[in-house]
Amino acid sequence: MSRHLILPALLLSLLSTIGAAQTYVTTTEHRVPFERVDSLRKLLKEDLPVVAEARRRGGILDNVWLLHRWAGEYSVVNVTTWKSWAAIEDTTLGLAAARRKVIPDSLARRKYNDRLDWVFEGVPHTDNIYVKVE
C-alpha cells in the first residue's frame, strides 16, 4: 500500500468514532476487613432496587461489585459504566438521585449510608475513571 493512501485510510477509519458518545467507567477499590464482608453483601442486596432505578434513568449503563479474596485479605471493586461524561456530572442520573426516589425517607437513607461508611471506615481505597475502548 502506498504511503499516500495510509493517511486517508487512517482518517476514514476514525470517522465512525467522531461524534459518537463516549462511554466512561468509574472504579473504586477498597480493602475490606474479613469481618465486614458479610455486612457489605447485605447492603449491596438492599441496594439492588436503587441500581435498577439508576439504570432506568439512563445515565448508568451498568453497576457491579467485584469481590476478591487473596491470602485472607478482601478487595472490593465497584465498577460503574456511564453513558457519557455528562451523565457523570448530571446529579439527576446517578445512584444518589435514584436512592432518593427509591428511599424517600431521609433518615432511612442516612442509616444506609452510615452502615456503608462503617464497612469502609479506615480502609484504603483508590478511585479511577476510564474511557471505554470501542
Backbone torsions as a table, in degrees:
resi	resn	phi	psi	omega
1	MET	NA	135.6	-179.5
2	SER	-67.3	147.5	177.8
3	ARG	-63.5	-27.5	-179.6
4	HIS	-69.7	-22.9	-179.3
5	LEU	-90.4	-16.9	-176.2
6	ILE	-65.5	-48.4	-178.0
7	LEU	-62.5	-48.6	177.1
8	PRO	-61.0	-37.5	178.8
9	ALA	-64.6	-41.1	178.0
10	LEU	-63.2	-45.2	179.6
11	LEU	-63.3	-40.0	177.5
12	LEU	-64.0	-36.2	180.0
13	SER	-66.9	-25.7	-179.9
14	LEU	-83.6	-15.8	-176.9
15	LEU	-57.5	-36.8	-177.7
16	SER	-66.9	-21.7	-179.0
17	THR	-97.5	-15.2	-179.9
18	ILE	-69.6	126.2	179.7
19	GLY	83.4	-9.3	178.9
20	ALA	-72.8	146.0	178.6
21	ALA	-66.1	132.7	-179.7
22	GLN	-90.9	133.7	177.9
23	THR	-93.9	136.2	179.5
24	TYR	-116.6	145.8	178.4
25	VAL	-124.1	122.7	175.3
26	THR	-104.0	142.1	177.1
27	THR	-130.4	145.2	171.5
28	THR	-134.2	123.2	179.6
29	GLU	-111.2	134.5	177.8
30	HIS	-126.5	146.9	165.9
31	ARG	-93.8	123.8	-175.2
32	VAL	-116.6	129.1	176.1
33	PRO	-62.0	145.6	-177.1
34	PHE	-50.5	-43.5	-174.8
35	GLU	-69.9	-7.6	179.6
36	ARG	-106.4	-5.6	-176.2
37	VAL	-63.8	-43.5	179.7
38	ASP	-62.9	-38.7	177.2
39	SER	-63.1	-40.4	178.3
40	LEU	-63.5	-43.3	179.1
41	ARG	-59.4	-42.8	178.6
42	LYS	-62.9	-43.3	179.5
43	LEU	-62.7	-40.3	-179.1
44	LEU	-67.7	-35.4	175.9
45	LYS	-66.3	-39.6	176.9
46	GLU	-61.8	-30.3	-173.5
47	ASP	-85.3	-3.6	-177.4
48	LEU	-57.0	-42.5	177.1
49	PRO	-63.1	-32.1	178.2
50	VAL	-67.1	-44.4	178.6
51	VAL	-62.7	-41.4	178.4
52	ALA	-61.5	-41.6	178.2
53	GLU	-65.9	-40.8	178.5
54	ALA	-62.7	-40.0	176.8
55	ARG	-65.9	-40.9	-179.8
56	ARG	-60.6	-35.4	179.5
57	ARG	-68.7	-22.7	171.7
58	GLY	99.3	-13.1	-179.5
59	GLY	-78.3	-36.6	179.8
60	ILE	-100.5	124.2	178.3
61	LEU	-87.3	-34.8	-178.8
62	ASP	-157.4	148.8	177.1
63	ASN	-146.1	111.5	-178.4
64	VAL	-128.9	155.3	175.3
65	TRP	-118.0	133.4	179.3
66	LEU	-116.8	136.5	-179.1
67	LEU	-119.6	128.7	-179.4
68	HIS	-128.2	129.3	177.9
69	ARG	-112.9	129.5	179.1
70	TRP	-146.7	120.6	176.3
71	ALA	52.8	43.5	176.3
72	GLY	80.0	0.4	178.5
73	GLU	-110.4	144.8	178.8
74	TYR	-113.2	133.9	170.2
75	SER	-114.7	136.4	178.5
76	VAL	-122.4	130.6	179.1
77	VAL	-122.4	126.2	173.3
78	ASN	-98.7	121.8	-178.7
79	VAL	-116.4	117.1	179.7
80	THR	-118.7	126.2	177.6
81	THR	-101.4	123.3	-176.0
82	TRP	-106.4	145.8	-179.6
83	LYS	-63.5	-35.8	-176.9
84	SER	-164.1	172.2	175.2
85	TRP	-65.8	-37.2	178.2
86	ALA	-60.2	-36.1	178.7
87	ALA	-65.6	-34.7	177.5
88	ILE	-64.9	-42.0	-176.6
89	GLU	-79.9	-21.9	-177.0
90	ASP	-76.6	114.0	-176.0
91	THR	-73.9	-5.0	178.2
92	THR	-94.2	-5.0	-174.7
93	LEU	-109.4	-15.6	-173.5
94	GLY	-83.6	-172.4	-178.4
95	LEU	-67.3	-34.7	-178.8
96	ALA	-63.9	-43.1	178.5
97	ALA	-65.8	-41.3	178.1
98	ALA	-63.5	-39.2	179.5
99	ARG	-64.8	-38.1	177.9
100	ARG	-62.9	-35.5	179.8
101	LYS	-75.2	-45.6	-176.4
102	VAL	-71.3	-37.0	-179.7
103	ILE	-120.7	83.3	-176.2
104	PRO	-66.6	-22.3	-179.2
105	ASP	-75.4	113.6	-176.8
106	SER	-63.8	-31.3	178.1
107	LEU	-67.3	-40.3	177.9
108	ALA	-65.2	-39.5	177.0
109	ARG	-64.5	-40.5	179.9
110	ARG	-62.7	-42.5	178.8
111	LYS	-63.0	-42.8	177.5
112	TYR	-60.1	-48.5	-179.5
113	ASN	-62.3	-38.4	178.0
114	ASP	-63.6	-41.4	178.8
115	ARG	-66.8	-38.8	177.7
116	LEU	-66.7	-41.6	176.9
117	ASP	-59.6	-39.0	179.0
118	TRP	-62.2	-41.6	-179.9
119	VAL	-59.3	-42.4	-174.7
120	PHE	-97.3	5.7	-177.2
121	GLU	-62.2	125.2	174.1
122	GLY	72.9	11.1	179.7
123	VAL	-105.9	145.1	179.1
124	PRO	-69.1	149.5	175.5
125	HIS	-146.0	160.2	179.5
126	THR	-132.8	133.2	176.9
127	ASP	-112.0	142.1	177.2
128	ASN	-143.8	154.8	171.4
129	ILE	-126.8	128.7	-179.4
130	TYR	-119.5	156.2	171.9
131	VAL	-102.4	129.3	-179.7
132	LYS	-74.2	128.0	178.7
133	VAL	-86.2	120.8	-179.0
134	GLU	-126.0	NA	NA
